């Protein structure tokens, strides 16, 4: 009986040394190789996804940037066309009949303004009370009236343009489409003090090229917009500026409609780091920034933000924002 137990013990020990231990070691080795391989493959896959994500985002941004640049270039050509036409119009002679026709359209008010009170199918015309009756240039009014068909064509050919206009140094404004300027403008409106005029003057624009304004609240009542203006010179004297207006809503709707991978979305950021627009459904992502902001556009697809209180450069972790803006500039530089 004792010999049988010794034999069984010997067989078990031999099997353990020759089979179980090698099998266990092999199993552990296989599991280790599997885990190591899985980890390497996982990390490699994550790296590929990050690279692909970055590439797709860059492609989407570059595509939108090219489309937007094409629009900007087209608008710059249009406002240059309007400015050149105005320059030629101011050098043309006008007959008595045209001057009389324009005079019949206008009315003087006790406040001192001179304007067109009715929509008769032509552009709105407005002379500020800053220019006295004796100083009003009625010939200029008739000269610029020849631009009404061109301004109408510019607006009707592009639904994104809100209005086209001519502003002159003596606070005269001619604008398409017509609106009640007498009830909208301040009676003593000093047009050359507005950014949609002085940004095109010799001091701010010595190259005499079309220039864009920052966003501003339109005095004609069209809300927040940006203007593209081009100077109108007579030799070295700035007679006025030609301009077209585009509301921020028209610019931001396209931006916010961008389809980005991995549930991404676009945010419009001003040059000073202020948030101009972001999709309303992603407000919670900026909750810490937006907790004191209640101003909204009323559009379900976008939210306007008070730039005084919401500025990315004022965040506590400004280094992250600096990296984001640096990346945005890098993408822009590649255009």
C-alpha positions as CSV (number, residue, x, y, z in Angstrom):
1,X,0.0,0.0,0.0
2,X,2.8,2.4,0.8
3,X,4.6,1.6,-2.5
4,X,1.3,2.4,-4.4
5,X,1.1,5.8,-2.7
6,X,4.7,6.6,-3.4
7,X,4.1,5.7,-7.1
8,X,1.1,8.0,-7.3
9,X,3.0,10.8,-5.7
10,X,5.9,10.3,-8.0
11,X,3.6,10.3,-11.1
12,X,1.9,13.5,-9.9
13,X,5.1,15.3,-9.3
14,X,6.5,14.2,-12.7
15,X,3.3,15.3,-14.5
16,X,3.4,18.6,-12.6
17,X,7.0,19.2,-13.7
18,X,6.7,18.0,-17.2
19,X,3.1,19.1,-18.2
20,X,1.2,21.4,-15.8
21,X,4.0,23.9,-15.1
22,X,5.0,24.3,-18.8
23,X,1.3,24.6,-19.7
24,X,0.7,27.2,-17.1
25,X,3.8,29.2,-18.2
26,X,2.7,29.0,-21.8
27,X,-0.8,30.1,-20.9
28,X,0.5,33.1,-18.9
29,X,2.9,33.9,-21.8
30,X,0.1,33.8,-24.4
31,X,-2.2,36.0,-22.2
32,X,0.7,38.4,-21.8
33,X,1.4,38.6,-25.5
34,X,-2.4,39.0,-26.1
35,X,-2.6,41.9,-23.7
36,X,0.5,43.5,-25.0
37,X,-0.6,43.2,-28.6
38,X,-4.1,44.4,-27.7
39,X,-2.7,47.4,-25.9
40,X,-0.4,48.3,-28.8
41,X,-3.2,47.8,-31.4
42,X,-5.6,49.9,-29.3
43,X,-3.1,52.8,-28.9
44,X,-2.3,52.6,-32.6
45,X,-6.0,52.7,-33.5
46,X,-6.6,55.7,-31.2
47,X,-3.6,57.5,-32.8
48,X,-5.1,56.7,-36.3
49,X,-8.5,58.0,-35.2
50,X,-7.0,61.2,-33.8
51,X,-5.0,61.7,-37.0
52,X,-8.0,61.0,-39.2
53,X,-10.2,63.3,-37.0
54,X,-7.7,66.1,-37.3
55,X,-7.4,65.6,-41.0
56,X,-11.2,65.6,-41.6
57,X,-11.6,68.7,-39.5
58,X,-8.8,70.5,-41.4
59,X,-10.4,69.5,-44.7
60,X,-13.8,70.8,-43.5
61,X,-12.4,74.1,-42.3
62,X,-10.3,74.5,-45.4
63,X,-13.3,73.8,-47.6
64,X,-15.4,76.3,-45.8
65,X,-12.6,78.8,-45.8
66,X,-12.2,78.5,-49.6
67,X,-16.0,79.0,-50.1
68,X,-16.1,81.9,-47.7
69,X,-13.1,83.5,-49.4
70,X,-14.8,83.2,-52.8
71,X,-17.8,85.0,-51.4
72,X,-15.7,87.7,-49.9
73,X,-13.8,88.2,-53.1
74,X,-17.1,88.5,-55.1
75,X,-18.5,91.0,-52.6
76,X,-15.3,93.1,-52.8
77,X,-15.6,93.2,-56.6
78,X,-19.3,94.3,-56.3
79,X,-18.6,97.1,-53.9
80,X,-15.7,98.2,-56.1
81,X,-18.0,98.2,-59.0
82,X,-20.5,100.4,-57.1
83,X,-17.8,102.8,-56.0
84,X,-16.4,103.2,-59.5
85,X,-20.0,103.8,-60.9
86,X,-20.6,106.4,-58.2
87,X,-17.3,108.1,-59.0
88,X,-18.3,108.3,-62.7
89,X,-21.8,109.5,-61.8
90,X,-20.5,112.4,-59.8
91,X,-18.6,113.6,-62.8
92,X,-21.6,113.5,-65.1
93,X,-23.9,116.4,-66.0
94,X,-27.6,116.1,-65.1
95,X,-30.4,117.8,-66.8
96,X,-33.0,120.0,-65.2
97,X,-35.7,117.4,-65.6
98,X,-33.8,114.8,-63.5
99,X,-33.1,117.3,-60.8
100,X,-36.7,118.3,-60.7
101,X,-37.9,114.7,-60.5
102,X,-35.6,114.0,-57.5
103,X,-36.8,117.3,-55.8
104,X,-40.4,116.1,-56.1
105,X,-39.5,112.9,-54.3
106,X,-38.0,114.7,-51.3
107,X,-39.5,116.6,-48.4
108,X,-38.0,119.0,-45.8
109,X,-38.9,118.5,-42.2
110,X,-38.8,121.1,-39.3
111,X,-36.0,119.1,-37.8
112,X,-33.8,120.1,-40.7
113,X,-33.7,116.7,-42.5
114,X,-34.4,116.3,-46.2
115,X,-35.5,112.9,-47.3
116,X,-37.9,110.7,-49.4
117,X,-41.0,110.0,-47.3
118,X,-42.6,107.5,-49.7
119,X,-41.6,104.2,-51.4
120,X,-42.0,105.1,-55.1
121,X,-39.8,102.2,-56.4
122,X,-36.5,104.1,-56.1
123,X,-33.8,104.2,-53.4
124,X,-34.1,106.0,-50.1
125,X,-32.5,109.4,-49.9
126,X,-31.6,111.3,-46.8
127,X,-29.7,114.5,-46.0
128,X,-28.9,115.0,-42.3
129,X,-29.9,118.2,-40.6
130,X,-26.2,118.8,-40.1
131,X,-26.2,120.0,-43.7
132,X,-28.3,123.2,-44.0
133,X,-30.7,123.8,-46.8
134,X,-28.3,126.2,-48.5
135,X,-25.5,123.6,-48.4
136,X,-27.4,120.7,-49.8
137,X,-26.1,119.5,-53.2
138,X,-29.2,118.8,-55.2
139,X,-27.1,118.1,-58.3
140,X,-25.3,115.3,-56.4
141,X,-28.7,113.8,-55.4
142,X,-29.7,113.6,-59.1
143,X,-26.3,112.2,-60.1
144,X,-26.4,109.4,-57.6
145,X,-30.0,108.6,-58.5
146,X,-28.6,107.0,-61.7
147,X,-27.1,104.3,-59.4
148,X,-30.5,103.0,-58.2
149,X,-30.7,100.2,-60.9
150,X,-27.2,99.0,-60.0
151,X,-27.9,98.9,-56.3
152,X,-31.2,97.1,-56.9
153,X,-29.4,94.5,-59.0
154,X,-26.7,93.9,-56.4
155,X,-29.3,93.3,-53.7
156,X,-31.7,91.2,-55.8
157,X,-28.9,89.0,-57.2
158,X,-27.7,88.0,-53.7
159,X,-30.2,87.3,-51.0
160,X,-27.4,87.5,-48.4
161,X,-26.9,91.2,-49.0
162,X,-29.2,93.4,-46.9
163,X,-28.6,96.8,-48.5
164,X,-26.4,98.8,-50.8
165,X,-25.7,102.5,-50.4
166,X,-23.7,105.6,-51.0
167,X,-22.6,107.8,-48.1
168,X,-21.0,111.2,-48.7
169,X,-18.8,113.5,-46.7
170,X,-21.7,116.0,-46.1
171,X,-23.9,113.3,-44.4
172,X,-26.0,112.4,-47.5
173,X,-27.1,108.8,-47.7
174,X,-28.7,107.0,-50.7
175,X,-29.7,103.4,-49.9
176,X,-31.4,100.5,-51.6
177,X,-33.9,99.1,-50.7
178,X,-36.0,102.1,-49.7
179,X,-36.9,102.6,-46.0
180,X,-38.3,105.4,-44.0
181,X,-35.0,107.2,-43.2
182,X,-36.7,110.2,-41.7
183,X,-38.3,108.0,-39.0
184,X,-35.2,105.8,-38.5
185,X,-32.1,108.0,-38.6
186,X,-31.2,110.6,-36.0
187,X,-32.0,114.0,-37.5
188,X,-28.4,115.2,-36.9
189,X,-26.7,112.0,-38.0
190,X,-23.0,112.7,-38.7
191,X,-22.3,109.9,-41.2
192,X,-18.5,110.4,-41.4
193,X,-18.2,109.5,-37.7
194,X,-19.5,106.0,-38.3
195,X,-17.1,103.0,-38.9
196,X,-18.9,102.3,-42.2
197,X,-17.5,105.6,-43.4
198,X,-14.2,106.5,-41.7
199,X,-12.6,103.1,-42.1
200,X,-12.4,103.8,-45.8
201,X,-10.8,107.3,-45.4
202,X,-7.2,108.1,-46.3
203,X,-5.9,107.7,-42.7
204,X,-7.4,104.3,-42.2
205,X,-7.3,103.1,-45.8
206,X,-4.5,104.7,-47.7
207,X,-4.5,101.9,-50.3
208,X,-8.1,102.9,-51.2
209,X,-9.1,99.2,-51.2
210,X,-12.5,97.8,-50.0
211,X,-12.4,97.3,-46.2
212,X,-14.6,95.4,-43.8
213,X,-16.0,96.9,-40.6
214,X,-16.4,95.1,-37.3
215,X,-19.9,94.1,-36.3
216,X,-22.1,97.0,-35.3
217,X,-25.8,97.8,-34.7
218,X,-27.3,99.1,-37.9
219,X,-28.7,102.7,-37.5
220,X,-31.2,101.7,-40.2
221,X,-32.7,99.1,-37.9
222,X,-31.4,95.9,-39.6
223,X,-29.8,94.6,-36.4
224,X,-26.2,93.4,-36.0
225,X,-24.3,93.5,-39.2
226,X,-20.9,94.1,-40.9
227,X,-20.2,96.4,-43.8
228,X,-17.9,96.3,-46.8
229,X,-17.1,99.8,-47.9
230,X,-15.0,101.3,-50.7
231,X,-13.9,104.9,-51.0
232,X,-15.1,107.3,-53.7
233,X,-12.4,109.9,-54.5
234,X,-12.4,113.0,-56.6
235,X,-8.7,113.4,-57.2
236,X,-7.4,113.3,-53.5
237,X,-10.7,114.4,-51.9
238,X,-12.9,111.7,-50.4
239,X,-16.4,112.4,-51.8
240,X,-17.9,109.4,-49.9
241,X,-18.0,105.7,-49.7
242,X,-19.9,102.9,-51.4
243,X,-21.1,100.1,-49.2
244,X,-22.9,96.8,-48.9
245,X,-24.3,95.4,-45.7
246,X,-24.5,91.8,-44.6
247,X,-26.2,90.8,-41.4
248,X,-24.2,88.6,-38.9
249,X,-27.1,86.1,-39.1
250,X,-26.4,85.6,-42.8
251,X,-22.8,84.9,-42.1
252,X,-23.2,82.7,-39.0
253,X,-26.1,80.5,-40.3
254,X,-23.8,79.0,-42.9
255,X,-21.0,78.6,-40.4
256,X,-23.3,76.9,-37.8
257,X,-24.6,74.6,-40.5
258,X,-21.2,73.0,-41.1
259,X,-21.2,69.2,-40.8
260,X,-18.2,68.2,-38.8
261,X,-17.2,64.6,-37.8
262,X,-17.6,63.1,-34.4
263,X,-20.5,65.5,-33.4
264,X,-18.3,68.5,-33.8
265,X,-19.6,72.0,-34.2
266,X,-18.4,75.4,-35.3
267,X,-18.1,78.5,-33.0
268,X,-17.6,82.0,-34.4
269,X,-14.9,83.8,-32.4
270,X,-13.9,87.4,-32.9
271,X,-10.3,88.5,-33.4
272,X,-10.2,89.6,-29.7
273,X,-11.3,86.1,-28.5
274,X,-14.9,87.0,-27.9
275,X,-17.6,84.4,-28.8
276,X,-19.9,85.8,-31.4
277,X,-22.1,82.9,-32.2
278,X,-22.4,79.2,-31.2
279,X,-25.2,76.5,-31.7
280,X,-27.8,76.8,-29.0
281,X,-27.8,73.0,-28.4
282,X,-24.1,73.3,-27.3
283,X,-24.6,76.1,-24.8
284,X,-23.9,73.8,-21.9
285,X,-20.4,73.3,-23.2
286,X,-19.8,77.0,-22.4
287,X,-22.0,77.1,-19.3
288,X,-19.3,78.5,-17.1
289,X,-18.7,81.3,-19.6
290,X,-22.4,81.9,-20.4
291,X,-23.9,81.8,-16.9
292,X,-24.3,85.6,-16.9
293,X,-25.4,86.0,-20.5
294,X,-29.0,85.9,-21.5
295,X,-29.0,87.7,-24.8
296,X,-30.1,85.6,-27.7
297,X,-30.9,86.1,-31.3
298,X,-34.3,84.4,-31.2
299,X,-33.1,81.9,-33.8
300,X,-33.2,78.3,-32.7
301,X,-30.0,77.5,-34.5
302,X,-27.7,80.2,-33.0
303,X,-27.1,82.2,-29.9
304,X,-25.5,85.6,-29.8
305,X,-23.2,86.3,-26.9
306,X,-22.3,89.5,-25.1
307,X,-18.7,90.0,-26.2
308,X,-18.0,92.1,-23.1
309,X,-18.7,89.2,-20.7
310,X,-17.8,86.2,-22.9
311,X,-14.2,86.3,-24.0
312,X,-12.1,83.2,-24.4
313,X,-8.9,85.1,-23.7
314,X,-10.2,85.9,-20.2
315,X,-10.8,82.2,-19.3
316,X,-8.8,80.9,-16.3
317,X,-7.0,78.4,-18.5
318,X,-6.0,80.8,-21.2
319,X,-3.2,78.5,-22.4
320,X,-5.7,76.1,-23.9
321,X,-7.5,78.9,-25.7
322,X,-4.1,80.2,-26.9
323,X,-3.4,76.8,-28.4
324,X,-6.9,76.7,-30.1
325,X,-6.4,80.2,-31.6
326,X,-2.9,79.3,-32.7
327,X,-4.2,76.2,-34.5
328,X,-6.9,78.4,-36.1
329,X,-4.3,80.8,-37.4
330,X,-2.2,77.9,-38.7
331,X,-5.1,76.6,-40.7
332,X,-5.8,80.1,-42.0
333,X,-2.2,80.5,-43.0
334,X,-2.5,77.5,-45.2
335,X,-5.2,79.0,-47.3
